[in-house]
Amino acid sequence: MRDDGLWEVDAHLTDTKPFDLSLPAGNLFAGQPLHSLWLRLTLDRQFTIVEVEANSEAVPYQGYCNTINPAYKALIGLSLVKGFRYTIKERIGGALGCTHLTELAQILPTAALQAFGGEIDRNADPVAEQKKPAQLDRCHALRSEGAVVAKYYPKWACSPPVDVGKQTH
């Protein structure tokens, strides 16, 4: 957490080849990055994006690929925990953005919840205490009908669905 109460979460992609590569824009020597891309989101305590920085340090078409970076400002105002992955396709999907930066953006909700989820004090906020924890039903281990939720989040546990083929008479 920053001094101003905001959080930053970064994603970085580096793509290198162990061999020389001939590209239409020129040759790339072994070990040099074909791509070196960064995406930084600044978030408030509700996981709303308040600032975005995209940086294309290395790209195959310098002067072209890296001109799309400002388009990522379109993510400002989005919530990482409410429909983010669907909305980014509308705002920066396809030719509206860089395929690689957009893919990086898609992993940031999980990274942010892992990094900062524990910093939210649910007990200090009686309204938050009544809400289902954001991490539930986002993966196999934390599914509502699973053993982990039954043990650690019993308030939110559901009985597993009955398999009609396995009922005993």
Secondary structure, DSSP 8 states (H G I E B T S, - for coil): --TTS-EEEEEEEEEE-SS-EEETTEEE-TTSEEEEEEEEEEE-TT-BEEEEEEEEEE-SSTTTGGGGGGGGGGGTT-BTTSSHHHHHHHHHSGGGS-HHHHHHHHHHHHHHHHHHGGGS-GGG-HHHHHS--TTTTSSSTT-TTSHHHHHH-GGG-------GGG---
